[in-house]
Amino acid sequence: MISLNRILLVDDSPRDREMALEALAANNLANEVVPLRDGVEALDYLYRRGEHAARPPGNPAVILLDLKMPRLDGLEVLRQVKQDPAFRRIPVVVMTSSREEHDLVKSYDLGVNAYVVKPVRFQEFVEAVRQLGAFWAVLNVPPPDTAPAEGSRP
């Protein structure tokens, strides 16, 4: 049996997380979606620490990442993910309400795979998430998993 990698959904907005979860579920993706509230929780998940210490091994198929979050913003998460050899091949899609050129340029400078401005209208948002999930979790062919070894840094 093939094990499907998870989709990490990192967004501090409960409303946006819920809409994204509904959109991914409507697409009938078999991948488990892991909703996380901020960048600290995302890094804890990746490094298997704190409440995520016992999670199953393996990297996610894709990280859907908001930029504007408390505690640790999406740009810092992106920087850390792309600097770590264990995670740098994980596709990261920034999903943000920010249309600021600085955020766009900085995201690509840090190695983002795609930058999507969240549509304001509900149906457009759902469709954007549905398409992202289908592409990154089903159509995209990722490189071999490079899960971090036990005791990996941070």
Buried (B, 14 or more C-beta within 10 A) or exposed (E): EEEBBBBBBBBBBEEBBEBBBBBBEEBEBEBEBBBBBBBBBBBBBBBBEEEBEEBEEBBBBBBBBBBBBEEBBBBBBBBBBBEBEBBEBBBBBBBBBBEEEEBBEBBBEBEBBBBBBBBEEEEEBBBBBBEBBBBBBEEEEBEEBBBBEEEBEE
